[in-house]
Amino acid sequence: MLYLPRSAPRLGAPAASGVIVTFALCVLINGAMVMGLAPVVGVPMPLLSFGGTVMITMMVGFALVLSVRVHRYTEVTSGRGALL
């Protein structure tokens, strides 16, 4: 999360922030369900539970965050065929 302000793509920082917030909300909701503070709704714990869709979604989200980090200093050149 420390490299988000320095990310070059304008869509990168909000997208990576959204993935981080989604991950944090899943952890908080699952923790509240385990402690009995919230009703059980079926949100699995990311990276620990075997929820197929959530696992794939989190992997794609983390790949997006890593992509933002890799391309943080990349600039798009117009008409040059730059690969991002």
C-alpha positions as CSV (number, residue, x, y, z in Angstrom):
1,M,0.0,0.0,0.0
2,L,3.0,2.3,0.3
3,Y,3.6,2.4,-3.4
4,L,0.1,3.4,-4.4
5,P,0.7,7.2,-4.4
6,R,3.6,6.7,-6.8
7,S,1.8,4.5,-9.3
8,A,2.1,5.8,-12.8
9,P,-1.2,4.5,-14.3
10,R,-4.1,6.6,-13.3
11,L,-6.4,3.6,-12.9
12,G,-3.8,1.6,-11.0
13,A,-4.0,3.2,-7.6
14,P,-7.8,3.1,-7.3
15,A,-8.0,-0.5,-8.6
16,A,-5.3,-1.7,-6.2
17,S,-6.9,0.2,-3.3
18,G,-10.2,-1.5,-4.1
19,V,-8.6,-4.9,-4.0
20,I,-7.0,-4.1,-0.6
21,V,-10.3,-2.8,0.8
22,T,-12.1,-5.9,-0.5
23,F,-9.5,-8.2,1.2
24,A,-9.7,-6.3,4.4
25,L,-13.6,-6.4,4.5
26,C,-13.6,-10.2,3.8
27,V,-11.2,-10.7,6.7
28,L,-13.2,-8.4,9.1
29,I,-16.6,-9.9,8.1
30,N,-15.2,-13.5,8.6
31,G,-13.7,-12.6,11.9
32,A,-16.9,-11.0,13.1
33,M,-18.8,-14.2,12.1
34,V,-16.4,-16.4,13.9
35,M,-16.6,-14.3,17.1
36,G,-20.4,-14.3,16.9
37,L,-20.7,-10.6,16.3
38,A,-22.3,-11.0,12.9
39,P,-24.7,-13.6,11.4
40,V,-23.0,-16.3,9.4
41,V,-23.4,-15.4,5.7
42,G,-20.9,-17.6,4.0
43,V,-17.9,-15.3,3.4
44,P,-14.8,-17.5,3.5
45,M,-11.5,-16.3,5.0
46,P,-9.3,-15.2,2.1
47,L,-6.1,-17.3,1.6
48,L,-7.1,-19.8,4.4
49,S,-10.5,-21.2,3.4
50,F,-11.2,-23.2,0.3
51,G,-13.9,-21.1,-1.3
52,G,-13.3,-21.5,-5.0
53,T,-14.7,-18.2,-6.3
54,V,-13.2,-16.1,-3.5
55,M,-9.8,-17.8,-3.9
56,I,-9.7,-17.1,-7.6
57,T,-11.0,-13.5,-7.2
58,M,-8.3,-12.8,-4.5
59,M,-5.6,-14.3,-6.7
60,V,-6.6,-12.1,-9.7
61,G,-6.8,-9.1,-7.3
62,F,-3.3,-9.7,-5.9
63,A,-2.0,-10.1,-9.5
64,L,-3.5,-6.7,-10.3
65,V,-1.8,-5.1,-7.2
66,L,1.5,-6.7,-8.2
67,S,1.0,-5.4,-11.8
68,V,0.5,-1.9,-10.5
69,R,3.7,-2.2,-8.5
70,V,5.7,-3.5,-11.5
71,H,4.4,-0.7,-13.8
72,R,4.6,2.1,-11.3
73,Y,7.3,4.0,-13.2
74,T,6.2,3.0,-16.7
75,E,4.9,5.8,-19.0
76,V,2.7,5.2,-22.0
77,T,4.2,6.7,-25.1
78,S,1.6,7.6,-27.7
79,G,2.0,5.9,-31.0
80,R,5.1,4.0,-30.0
81,G,3.5,0.6,-29.4
82,A,4.5,0.5,-25.7
83,L,3.6,-2.7,-23.9
84,L,2.1,-2.5,-20.5
